[in-house]
Amino acid sequence: MNQFLILVRGHYNSNLPPEETQKHMAIFGEWVQKVLDGRYVGGAPLDESEGRLLKSKTEVLTDGPFMESKEMISGYMIISAKDFKEATELTKQCPLLGEYLLEVRLLKPMGQ
C-alpha cells in the first residue's frame, strides 16, 4: 500500500452553529470508518492563528496565518491506497468535497 496526502484547500466556516459543526464531524467520521475502512492514517485541521514561511535559518519571508490566500490550506489527511486511482476514488467520496478543494498527492517514502 502507498500513502497519499490529501491537502484540504479552502477556509473553514467558523460561523456555523455548534450543532451544525457536530453534524459535519459525524458525517466525516462515518466516511473515515465506512469508506476508508482502516486506510485513514491521520490528519488534522491547521490552526489559523499563526504561521511562518521560512526561507533560511535567518530569514522569515512571511508572518501570518496566511489568510489572504484564496487557496489556503486548512488541513490535511493521510490515507493508504493501492495507487493514485484508488486514492482519488476514495477522496471523491469525502464529505468535505464541495465545501473544500481536495488535492491528492503520493507520499514518497524517505530515502527513495
Summary of the structure (lengths in Angstrom):
residues: 112
radius of gyration: 15.8
end to end distance: 15.6
largest distance: 46.4
contacts: 250
relative contact order: 0.32
helix: 25%
strand: 36%
